[in-house]
């Protein structure tokens, strides 16, 4: 008897926000669905919540705020009773002092001190009198706007930690878009001018008041949302195969039906037949598993990713600081950001006498940080918390490491051409193969944008045609910082990330 695969209407690769949103909405519409997820334990992808000895922590922070009313309504439908309202607080750490974000100019002046503030003003004056004539890089642009001193204090270190490339190799275009009105240096300069009597315009010291003051958050972390979505998909009678990695995806000759094979945790292979496939797998990996291989495989293979790891420390202390997270602008340490999980939700931390913080390190898979042992990373995080003066190492009671590969798609000088080439080939040859989500589209999407790409894809499947262009769904740099929740039906703008300069 021939081996017959499971047959469904839609096969979905990946149980992150995009994959689970598609699975849930398709199930509601009466479609049969099977989802494969490589992780053996967690759904939610980068939006999952990891649990260790009762402590819960995020892989990066995930505020629940969206300009799409459809996304807000879906969150409320999936998780109607478990949102809490949380205050928003983030600060910048530099040389032992905290700076409000966005910056309060006079607070910054007090922290910097008279001598350093004077040097900043002199550096700013020099930049205005003798700006760099050729502005190609992020460094060129910021130095011309604020002077080299402010650039070195508030821009260089953190930016290079996050993106893994020097500021003099990043495009100036990204600086112009990213900094905009939320100008840290501008607020300091405004305060310096006022202190010298050069600016009579009333100002309370805040450059902008567009940042959200509070946000909604699941009481047990973002993973609570995706656990609930998983349970609803299963309750619809559909299937989620955990611990299954895509092996091959092939379209049956002469038909519009797909055959997907995946390898399970025991090494056995399962096969799924489907009329449509929705993929949130990284485009590079999807292309390498398509059969026959796409002609654009070299372009897909050139796509790169920035990876990420969190070291969660449990520390004897009722609380260490009130912030959701702190940006670390200090070159003496490798950590880029420190989260306080109790500030996200008190229920994330089960012991009132123990604080749980997450130190975030940005890296590339295989580099020194990524390849370090868990014990070495916990020791490094403990040491760096002491260097920063945020805790006594003797009070650290435990730690755990979580690695997240392919956390951020890299926007290098060729990425757009590579993505466009692969997208055009897939859409031309495979109209029933749909790429969604952050890695599925190699787009720097947030959770709600990943969901919107899935929602529009479901509508396309229902219509039998690509009536919605999901590639218009994205965000700008201030998306989470301004505007009203649910104010737009779709999320159509461009989020900027740094691009590497081409050779002169």
C-alpha positions in Angstrom: 0.0 0.0 0.0 1.5 3.4 -1.0 2.5 5.8 1.8 -0.2 8.6 1.9 0.6 12.0 3.4 -1.8 13.8 5.7 -3.9 16.1 3.5 -5.0 19.6 4.6 -6.1 22.8 3.0 -3.1 24.8 4.3 0.3 23.8 5.7 2.0 26.4 7.8 5.7 26.6 8.6 6.4 28.2 12.0 4.3 28.7 15.1 5.2 32.3 15.7 2.8 35.3 15.7 2.3 35.2 11.9 1.9 31.4 11.7 -0.5 31.1 14.6 -2.5 34.1 13.5 -3.0 32.5 10.1 -3.8 29.1 11.6 -6.4 30.5 14.0 -8.1 32.6 11.3 -8.1 29.8 8.8 -9.6 27.4 11.3 -12.3 29.9 12.1 -13.1 30.1 8.4 -13.4 26.3 8.2 -10.1 25.4 6.6 -8.1 22.3 7.7 -4.6 23.3 8.8 -1.3 21.7 10.0 1.4 23.8 11.5 5.0 22.6 11.9 7.2 24.2 14.5 10.9 23.4 15.0 11.0 24.3 18.7 10.0 21.3 20.8 8.6 23.3 23.7 7.6 26.9 22.9 5.3 28.5 20.4 5.5 32.3 19.7 8.9 32.5 18.1 10.8 35.6 19.3 7.6 36.6 21.1 7.6 33.6 23.4 8.0 33.7 27.1 10.6 31.3 28.6 10.0 29.9 32.1 12.8 28.8 34.5 12.1 27.6 38.0 8.9 29.7 38.0 10.6 32.9 36.7 9.3 34.1 33.3 11.1 36.3 30.9 10.8 37.7 27.4 13.1 37.3 24.4 13.3 41.1 24.0 10.5 43.3 25.2 7.1 43.1 23.6 4.7 45.9 24.3 1.1 45.2 23.2 0.2 48.4 21.3 -0.9 48.6 17.6 -2.3 51.2 15.3 -4.3 48.4 13.6 -7.7 48.0 15.1 -8.0 44.6 13.5 -4.8 43.5 15.4 -6.1 44.9 18.7 -9.5 43.2 18.2 -7.7 39.8 17.5 -5.5 40.2 20.7 -8.7 40.8 22.7 -10.4 37.8 21.1 -7.6 35.4 21.7 -6.8 36.6 25.3 -9.9 38.5 26.6 -9.2 38.4 30.3 -5.5 38.5 30.9 -4.2 41.9 29.8 -2.9 44.3 32.4 -2.0 48.0 32.0 1.6 48.7 32.7 3.5 52.0 33.1 6.2 52.7 30.5 9.6 53.6 31.7 12.9 53.3 29.9 16.2 55.2 30.7 19.7 55.5 29.4 22.7 54.5 31.5 26.0 56.3 30.9 29.0 56.3 33.3 27.0 55.5 36.4 24.1 57.9 35.8 20.6 57.5 34.4 19.1 59.7 31.8 15.4 59.8 31.1 14.3 58.6 27.7 13.3 60.8 25.9 15.8 63.1 27.4 15.0 65.9 29.9 17.6 68.4 29.0 18.3 69.9 32.5 18.5 66.5 34.1 21.1 65.6 31.4 23.0 68.8 32.1 23.1 68.0 35.7 24.3 64.4 35.1 27.0 65.5 32.6 28.3 68.3 34.8 29.5 71.8 33.9 32.8 70.8 32.4 31.5 68.0 30.1 28.5 70.1 29.2 30.8 72.9 28.1 32.9 70.5 26.0 29.6 69.3 24.4 28.7 72.8 23.5 32.2 73.5 22.1 32.0 70.3 20.1 28.6 71.3 18.8 29.8 74.8 17.8 32.8 73.3 16.0 30.5 70.9 14.0 28.3 73.8 13.0 31.1 76.1 12.0 33.1 73.4 10.3 30.8 70.5 9.4 32.1 67.4 7.6 31.7 68.3 3.9 31.0 64.7 2.8 28.2 63.1 4.7 28.0 59.4 3.8 27.9 57.6 7.2 25.8 57.5 10.3 28.8 59.0 12.2 29.1 61.9 9.6 25.5 62.8 10.0 25.3 62.6 13.8 28.6 64.5 14.3 27.4 67.3 12.0 24.1 67.5 13.9 25.3 67.4 17.5 29.1 67.4 17.5 31.6 64.6 18.1 31.3 64.7 21.9 27.5 64.1 22.1 27.9 61.5 19.3 30.4 59.6 21.3 28.4 59.7 24.5 24.8 59.0 23.3 25.0 57.4 19.9 28.1 55.4 19.0 28.4 52.7 21.6 24.8 51.5 21.8 24.3 51.7 18.0 27.4 49.6 17.4 26.4 47.0 20.0 23.0 46.5 18.4 23.9 46.3 14.8 27.4 44.8 14.9 29.0 47.3 12.5 30.9 50.5 13.1 29.0 53.7 12.8 31.3 55.0 10.1 30.2 52.1 7.9 26.4 52.7 8.4 24.4 54.8 5.9 23.7 58.4 6.8 20.2 58.0 5.4 19.3 55.8 8.4 20.5 58.4 10.9 18.3 61.1 9.3 15.2 58.9 9.5 15.8 57.2 12.9 16.7 60.2 15.0 14.1 62.7 13.8 12.4 64.6 16.5 13.4 62.2 19.3 16.8 63.9 19.2 18.8 63.1 22.4 21.5 65.5 21.4 19.0 68.2 20.4 17.5 68.2 23.9 20.9 68.6 25.5 21.8 71.4 23.1 18.5 73.1 23.8 19.3 73.0 27.5 22.8 74.3 27.0 21.5 77.2 24.9 18.9 78.1 27.6 21.5 77.9 30.4 23.5 80.5 28.4 20.5 82.6 27.7 20.5 81.8 24.0 17.0 80.3 23.9 14.1 82.2 25.4 11.4 79.8 24.1 9.5 78.2 27.0 10.4 74.6 27.4 10.0 72.1 30.2 13.1 70.3 29.2 11.4 67.6 27.1 12.0 67.6 23.4 9.0 65.5 22.6 6.1 64.0 24.5 5.1 61.4 21.9 6.3 58.3 23.8 3.6 56.0 25.2 3.1 56.5 28.9 1.6 53.0 29.4 0.9 49.9 27.4 -1.1 46.6 27.7 0.7 43.4 28.5 -0.3 39.8 29.2 0.1 39.2 32.9 2.3 36.2 32.3 4.2 37.6 29.4 3.7 37.6 25.6 4.0 33.9 25.4 0.6 33.7 27.1 -1.0 35.2 24.0 0.6 32.5 21.7 -0.1 29.7 24.1 -3.8 30.7 24.0 -3.7 30.9 20.2 -2.1 27.4 20.0 -4.9 26.1 22.3 -7.6 27.7 20.1 -6.0 26.2 16.9 -6.0 22.7 18.5 -9.6 23.2 19.7 -10.6 23.9 16.1 -9.5 20.3 15.3 -6.3 21.4 13.6 -2.8 20.1 14.2 0.5 21.7 15.5 3.5 19.4 15.2 6.1 20.6 17.8 9.8 19.7 17.3 9.4 19.3 13.5 11.9 21.0 11.1 11.1 21.5 7.5 13.1 19.1 5.3 11.7 19.7 1.8 8.9 21.6 0.1 7.9 20.5 -3.4 5.0 21.2 -5.7 3.5 18.1 -7.2 4.1 18.0 -10.9 1.2 19.1 -13.0 -0.9 20.1 -9.9 -1.4 23.0 -7.6 -0.8 20.8 -4.5 2.2 21.0 -2.3 4.0 18.1 -0.6 5.9 19.1 2.6 8.2 16.8 4.5 9.4 17.5 8.0 11.8 15.7 10.4 10.4 15.1 13.9 12.3 14.9 17.3 12.8 11.2 16.9 14.3 11.6 13.4 11.2 10.2 11.7 9.8 12.0 8.6 6.2 13.1 8.3 4.6 14.2 5.1 1.8 16.8 4.5 -0.1 17.5 1.3 -1.7 20.9 1.1 -3.2 23.2 -1.5 -1.5 26.3 0.1 1.7 26.7 2.1 2.3 29.7 4.4 5.9 30.1 5.5 7.3 32.2 8.3 10.6 30.3 8.1 13.7 32.5 7.2 13.7 33.1 3.5 17.3 31.7 3.3 16.2 28.4 4.8 13.0 28.2 2.8 14.8 28.7 -0.5 17.3 25.9 0.4 14.5 23.5 0.9 12.3 24.2 -2.1 12.3 21.5 -4.8 13.4 22.1 -7.4 15.8 24.7 -6.0 15.0 28.3 -7.1 17.2 30.1 -9.6 17.6 32.8 -7.0 19.2 30.5 -4.4 22.5 32.4 -4.4 20.6 35.6 -3.6 18.7 33.8 -0.8 22.0 32.4 0.6 23.4 35.9 0.8 20.7 37.0 3.3 22.2 37.6 6.8 20.8 37.9 10.3 21.8 39.5 13.6 21.4 37.1 16.5 20.6 37.7 20.2 20.9 36.2 23.6 19.4 36.9 27.0 21.1 36.1 30.3 18.4 36.1 33.0 19.8 36.6 36.5 17.9 36.0 39.7 19.1 38.5 42.4 18.3 38.9 46.1 16.4 42.2 46.1 12.8 43.3 46.2 13.5 45.3 43.1 16.6 46.9 41.5 15.1 49.7 39.3 11.6 50.7 38.1 12.3 50.6 34.4 11.0 48.1 31.9 14.5 48.3 30.4 17.6 50.4 30.5 19.7 51.2 27.4 23.4 50.7 28.3 25.5 53.4 26.6 28.7 52.3 28.2 31.7 50.8 26.3 33.1 49.2 29.5 30.5 46.4 29.1 29.2 44.3 26.3 25.5 44.2 27.4 23.2 46.4 25.3 20.1 46.5 27.3 18.9 45.3 30.8 15.3 44.4 31.4 13.5 44.2 34.7 10.8 41.6 34.3 8.8 42.6 37.4 8.3 46.0 35.8 6.7 44.2 32.8 4.4 42.2 35.1 4.7 41.4 38.8 3.4 37.9 38.0 6.6 37.2 35.9 8.6 36.9 39.2 7.2 34.5 41.7 9.3 35.6 44.8 8.8 39.1 46.2 12.3 39.0 47.6 14.0 38.1 44.3 14.4 40.3 41.3 14.8 38.9 37.8 16.6 40.9 35.2 17.5 40.0 31.6 20.8 41.2 30.1 20.6 41.4 26.4 23.6 40.8 24.2 23.5 41.3 20.4 25.8 39.0 18.4 26.3 36.8 15.4 25.7 33.1 15.5 29.1 31.4 16.0 31.0 34.5 17.3 32.6 34.7 20.7 29.5 35.6 22.7 27.2 33.1 21.0 29.7 30.3 21.4 30.4 31.0 25.1 29.2 28.4 27.6 26.1 29.2 29.6 28.2 29.3 32.8 30.6 31.8 31.3 27.7 34.0 30.1 26.1 34.0 33.5 29.5 34.9 35.0 29.9 37.7 32.4 26.4 39.1 33.1 27.0 39.0 36.9 30.3 40.9 36.4 28.8 43.5 34.2 25.9 44.2 36.6 28.6 44.9 39.2 30.6 47.1 36.8 27.4 49.1 36.1 26.7 49.3 39.9 23.2 47.7 39.4 23.7 44.9 41.9 26.2 43.2 44.3 27.5 40.0 42.7 27.1 38.2 46.0 23.3 38.7 45.7 23.0 36.7 42.4 21.3 33.4 43.2 21.1 31.9 39.7 21.0 32.5 36.0 19.9 31.0 32.7 20.8 31.7 29.1 18.4 31.8 26.1 19.8 32.1 22.6 17.7 33.5 19.8 19.1 33.0 16.3 18.0 35.2 13.4 16.4 37.8 15.7 17.0 40.7 13.3 17.2 40.6 9.5 20.4 42.4 8.4 19.8 45.2 5.9 23.1 45.2 4.1 23.8 46.9 0.8 22.4 44.0 -1.3 19.5 42.7 0.9 16.7 44.5 -0.9 17.8 43.2 -4.4 18.2 39.7 -3.0 14.8 39.7 -1.3 13.1 41.2 -4.3 14.6 38.6 -6.6 13.5 35.7 -4.4 10.0 37.2 -3.9 9.5 37.7 -7.6 10.5 34.1 -8.4 8.3 32.6 -5.7 5.2 34.7 -6.7 5.7 33.9 -10.4 6.3 30.2 -10.0 4.4 29.4 -6.9 1.3 31.5 -6.4 0.1 29.3 -3.6 3.2 29.7 -1.5 2.9 32.7 0.8 5.8 34.3 2.9 4.8 36.0 6.1 6.3 37.5 9.2 9.7 39.0 10.1 12.0 36.2 8.9 9.5 34.9 6.3 9.8 38.2 4.5 13.2 39.3 5.8 11.6 42.5 7.1 12.2 44.2 10.4 8.6 43.8 11.5 7.1 44.0 15.0 4.7 41.4 16.4 1.5 43.2 15.2 3.0 43.7 11.7 3.8 40.0 11.4 0.2 39.3 12.4 -1.1 41.7 9.8 0.8 40.0 7.0 -0.8 36.7 8.1 -4.3 38.3 8.3 -4.0 39.7 4.7 -2.6 36.4 3.5 -5.6 34.5 4.9 -7.9 37.0 3.0 -5.9 36.3 -0.2 -6.3 32.5 0.3 -10.1 33.0 0.8 -10.3 35.2 -2.3 -8.2 32.8 -4.4 -6.0 35.6 -5.5 -3.4 38.1 -4.2 -5.9 40.9 -3.6 -3.7 42.3 -0.8 0.0 43.2 -1.1 1.3 42.1 2.2 4.7 43.7 1.4 3.2 47.1 2.1 2.9 46.1 5.8 5.7 47.5 7.9 6.5 50.3 10.3 8.6 53.4 10.9 11.0 54.0 13.6 8.6 55.8 15.9 5.7 53.4 15.4 5.6 52.3 19.1 6.3 55.8 20.3 3.4 57.8 18.9 -0.2 57.7 17.7 -3.4 56.2 18.8 -4.0 52.5 19.2 -6.2 51.2 16.4 -6.0 54.4 14.3 -5.1 52.7 11.0 -6.7 49.8 9.3 -3.4 48.6 7.9 0.2 49.3 8.8 1.7 50.7 5.7 4.9 52.6 6.2 8.6 51.9 6.3 10.7 51.0 9.3 14.3 52.1 8.9 17.3 50.1 10.0 21.0 50.8 9.2 22.4 49.8 5.9 26.1 49.3 5.2 27.8 51.8 3.0 28.9 50.8 -0.5 32.5 51.2 -1.3 33.3 54.7 -2.4 
